[in-house]
Amino acid sequence: MALLEGKTGVVFGVANKRSIAWAIAKAWHDAGAKLAFTYQGDRLKGNVEDLVSTFGEDTLLIPCDVTDDAQIDNVFAEAGGKFGKLDLLLHSVAFAPKEALEGEFVNTTRDAFKTAHDVSAYSLVALARGAAPLMTDGGSIVAMSYYGAEKVIPHYNVMGVAKAALEASTRYLAYDLGPKKIRVNCISAGPVNTLAARGIAGFSTMLKHYEEHSPLKRNVLPDELGSTGVFLASDGAAAITGQVLYVDCGYQVMGM
């Protein structure tokens, strides 16, 4: 029997075939889960439609801007109507204005700070609140973070601060939702060449640095993140919650 046979979930954050969200969604699907997907805006709709069509024509695809509570409510109403209950949720959503990912963090504007935290951190709280009533048999919520939440990564700037808020939110959500057997964890992935990553100045240098300095002397592969996502969604991780799991070829353990 497949690890996730009979499980249902909603995936937030697929932009294209290079998205970490897509790597995890494929792995969840291959492990037997039935999934619904959201997309942010008409610009990305076609990409997501083409990808999820490979899962079957009846795959649920729902628009969602995570800064709009009404759209979030609609996602869970539709997912609940289709599946009856939920077991899994993937939060792979982050955004900061491009100018906030360049130059010095001290120059971050108030609006950029608000936007980064609303989209990248508060959205996890909002999505968990929407999903929890449907997770009647418990569930697994997985969010995507990065090492810039813990240590300074040049040019990551306000996104690092927002990811720190995301990781703290994970712990508080784990505490609140634990009595309902809902687990909440983060995967802190090493750098992957995604649409979002390419917006960070010096990203190619970051990839090379990780390859040179991580214990495994390479960068993480999308399929490896998918496998981690399956583990956190499975009963094998039944006693793991509130954690940040580093999947970065060991880079996080290095001091120099």
C-alpha positions as CSV (number, residue, x, y, z in Angstrom):
1,M,0.0,0.0,0.0
2,A,1.3,3.5,-0.9
3,L,2.4,5.6,2.1
4,L,-0.3,8.2,1.5
5,E,-3.1,6.1,0.1
6,G,-6.5,7.5,1.0
7,K,-5.1,10.9,2.1
8,T,-6.3,14.2,0.6
9,G,-4.6,17.5,0.6
10,V,-4.3,21.1,-0.8
11,V,-1.1,22.5,-2.3
12,F,-0.4,26.2,-2.2
13,G,2.5,27.7,-4.1
14,V,3.0,25.9,-7.4
15,A,4.2,28.4,-10.0
16,N,5.9,26.1,-12.6
17,K,7.6,22.7,-13.0
18,R,10.7,23.9,-11.1
19,S,8.6,24.9,-8.0
20,I,9.5,23.1,-4.8
21,A,5.7,22.8,-4.3
22,W,5.4,20.9,-7.5
23,A,8.2,18.5,-6.5
24,I,6.4,17.7,-3.2
25,A,3.0,17.5,-4.8
26,K,4.3,15.0,-7.4
27,A,5.8,12.9,-4.5
28,W,2.5,13.1,-2.6
29,H,0.6,12.1,-5.6
30,D,2.9,9.2,-6.4
31,A,2.5,8.0,-2.8
32,G,-1.3,7.8,-3.3
33,A,-2.6,11.2,-2.1
34,K,-5.5,13.0,-3.9
35,L,-4.7,16.7,-4.2
36,A,-6.3,20.0,-5.0
37,F,-4.2,23.0,-6.1
38,T,-4.4,26.8,-5.9
39,Y,-2.9,29.4,-8.2
40,Q,-2.2,33.0,-7.6
41,G,-3.5,35.2,-10.5
42,D,-4.2,34.6,-14.1
43,R,-0.5,34.9,-15.0
44,L,0.3,31.6,-13.3
45,K,-3.0,29.8,-14.0
46,G,-2.0,28.3,-17.3
47,N,1.3,26.9,-15.9
48,V,-0.5,25.3,-13.0
49,E,-3.3,24.0,-15.2
50,D,-0.9,22.2,-17.5
51,L,1.0,20.6,-14.6
52,V,-2.0,19.4,-12.6
53,S,-3.8,18.0,-15.8
54,T,-1.3,15.2,-15.5
55,F,-3.0,14.1,-12.3
56,G,-6.4,13.8,-14.1
57,E,-8.9,16.1,-15.6
58,D,-11.0,16.2,-12.4
59,T,-8.1,17.7,-10.3
60,L,-9.5,20.6,-8.4
61,L,-7.8,23.9,-9.3
62,I,-8.8,27.0,-7.3
63,P,-7.7,30.7,-7.4
64,C,-6.3,32.0,-4.2
65,D,-4.5,35.2,-3.2
66,V,-3.4,34.3,0.4
67,T,-3.8,38.0,1.4
68,D,-7.6,37.7,0.8
69,D,-9.5,35.8,3.6
70,A,-12.5,35.4,1.4
71,Q,-10.5,33.5,-1.2
72,I,-8.9,31.3,1.5
73,D,-12.4,30.5,2.8
74,N,-13.5,29.5,-0.8
75,V,-10.5,27.2,-1.2
76,F,-11.4,25.2,1.9
77,A,-15.1,25.2,1.0
78,E,-14.4,23.7,-2.4
79,A,-11.8,21.3,-1.1
80,G,-14.1,20.2,1.7
81,G,-16.9,19.7,-0.8
82,K,-14.8,17.5,-3.1
83,F,-12.9,15.4,-0.5
84,G,-15.1,15.6,2.6
85,K,-12.0,16.0,4.8
86,L,-8.4,16.9,4.5
87,D,-5.2,15.2,5.7
88,L,-2.4,17.3,4.1
89,L,-1.6,21.0,3.4
90,L,1.5,22.3,1.8
91,H,2.4,26.0,2.3
92,S,5.0,27.0,-0.3
93,V,4.2,30.7,-0.5
94,A,6.5,33.7,-0.2
95,F,6.9,37.1,-1.6
96,A,8.7,40.4,-1.0
97,P,9.0,43.3,-3.4
98,K,12.1,43.0,-5.6
99,E,13.7,46.2,-4.3
100,A,13.6,44.8,-0.8
101,L,15.8,41.9,-1.9
102,E,18.5,44.2,-3.1
103,G,20.8,46.5,-1.2
104,E,20.7,46.8,2.6
105,F,18.1,45.4,5.0
106,V,18.2,48.7,6.9
107,N,16.5,50.4,3.9
108,T,13.5,48.0,4.0
109,T,10.3,50.1,3.7
110,R,7.4,49.7,6.0
111,D,5.2,48.6,3.1
112,A,7.7,46.0,2.0
113,F,8.0,44.6,5.5
114,K,4.3,44.3,5.9
115,T,3.9,42.7,2.5
116,A,6.7,40.1,3.1
117,H,5.2,39.1,6.4
118,D,1.6,39.0,5.3
119,V,2.3,36.8,2.3
120,S,5.1,34.7,3.6
121,A,4.3,34.2,7.3
122,Y,0.8,35.2,8.3
123,S,-0.6,33.2,5.4
124,L,0.4,30.0,7.2
125,V,-1.7,31.0,10.2
126,A,-4.7,31.8,7.9
127,L,-4.4,28.5,5.9
128,A,-3.9,26.4,9.1
129,R,-7.1,28.0,10.5
130,G,-9.0,27.2,7.4
131,A,-7.7,23.6,7.1
132,A,-8.0,22.6,10.7
133,P,-11.8,22.0,10.8
134,L,-11.5,19.7,7.8
135,M,-8.7,17.6,9.4
136,T,-11.1,15.6,11.4
137,D,-8.7,12.6,11.6
138,G,-5.7,14.7,12.3
139,G,-3.3,15.9,9.6
140,S,0.1,17.2,8.5
141,I,0.8,20.8,7.5
142,V,4.1,21.4,5.9
143,A,5.7,24.8,5.2
144,M,8.8,25.8,3.3
145,S,11.5,27.8,4.9
146,Y,15.2,28.6,4.3
147,Y,18.4,29.1,6.4
148,G,18.1,32.8,6.0
149,A,15.6,32.6,8.9
150,E,18.4,31.7,11.2
151,K,21.5,33.4,9.8
152,V,22.2,36.4,7.6
153,I,22.2,35.6,3.9
154,P,23.2,38.7,1.9
155,H,20.3,40.0,-0.2
156,Y,17.8,37.7,1.4
157,N,17.0,40.7,3.7
158,V,13.3,41.0,4.7
159,M,12.5,37.6,3.4
160,G,14.8,36.1,6.1
161,V,13.0,38.0,8.8
162,A,9.6,36.8,7.3
163,K,10.9,33.2,7.3
164,A,11.9,33.5,10.9
165,A,8.3,34.6,11.6
166,L,7.1,31.6,9.6
167,E,9.2,29.2,11.7
168,A,8.0,30.7,15.0
169,S,4.4,30.5,13.7
170,T,5.0,26.8,13.0
171,R,5.9,26.2,16.6
172,Y,2.9,28.1,18.0
173,L,0.5,26.4,15.5
174,A,2.0,23.0,16.4
175,Y,1.1,23.7,20.1
176,D,-2.5,24.9,19.3
177,L,-3.3,22.2,16.8
178,G,-1.6,19.3,18.5
179,P,-4.6,18.2,20.6
180,K,-6.4,17.7,17.2
181,K,-3.6,15.4,16.0
182,I,-2.6,18.0,13.5
183,R,1.2,18.3,13.0
184,V,2.9,21.5,11.7
185,N,6.5,21.4,10.4
186,C,8.9,23.3,8.2
187,I,11.3,22.0,5.6
188,S,14.3,24.3,5.4
189,A,15.5,23.6,1.9
190,G,18.9,24.4,0.5
191,P,18.9,26.7,-2.6
192,V,16.9,25.4,-5.5
193,N,16.7,27.1,-8.9
194,T,13.1,28.2,-8.7
195,L,11.2,31.2,-10.1
196,A,11.2,32.8,-6.6
197,A,14.9,32.1,-6.0
198,R,15.9,33.8,-9.2
199,G,14.6,37.1,-7.8
200,I,17.3,37.1,-5.1
201,A,20.5,39.0,-6.1
202,G,23.5,36.7,-6.2
203,F,21.6,33.5,-6.3
204,S,24.0,31.7,-8.6
205,T,26.8,32.5,-6.2
206,M,24.7,31.0,-3.4
207,L,24.3,27.8,-5.3
208,K,28.1,27.5,-5.9
209,H,28.8,28.3,-2.2
210,Y,26.6,25.6,-1.0
211,E,28.1,23.1,-3.4
212,E,31.6,24.0,-2.1
213,H,30.9,24.1,1.6
214,S,28.1,21.6,2.4
215,P,29.3,18.3,3.8
216,L,27.8,16.4,0.8
217,K,29.5,18.9,-1.6
218,R,26.4,19.4,-3.7
219,N,23.0,21.1,-3.8
220,V,19.8,19.4,-2.8
221,L,17.6,18.0,-5.6
222,P,13.9,18.7,-6.0
223,D,13.1,15.0,-5.8
224,E,14.8,14.8,-2.4
225,L,12.6,17.6,-1.1
226,G,9.6,15.6,-2.4
227,S,10.7,12.5,-0.5
228,T,11.0,14.6,2.7
229,G,7.5,16.0,2.1
230,V,6.2,12.4,1.9
231,F,7.9,11.5,5.1
232,L,6.4,14.4,7.0
233,A,3.0,13.7,5.6
234,S,3.2,10.0,6.5
235,D,2.5,8.1,9.7
236,G,6.3,7.6,10.0
237,A,6.4,11.2,11.2
238,A,3.5,10.9,13.6
239,A,5.5,12.1,16.6
240,I,7.2,15.0,14.8
241,T,5.7,18.5,15.1
242,G,6.8,22.1,15.5
243,Q,10.1,21.3,13.9
244,V,12.3,22.8,11.2
245,L,13.9,20.0,9.2
246,Y,17.0,21.0,7.3
247,V,17.3,19.4,3.8
248,D,20.3,21.2,2.6
249,C,23.1,18.5,2.1
250,G,24.2,19.4,5.6
251,Y,25.1,23.0,5.1
252,Q,23.3,24.1,8.3
253,V,25.7,22.3,10.5
254,M,28.8,24.1,9.2
255,G,30.5,26.8,11.2
256,M,33.0,27.8,8.5
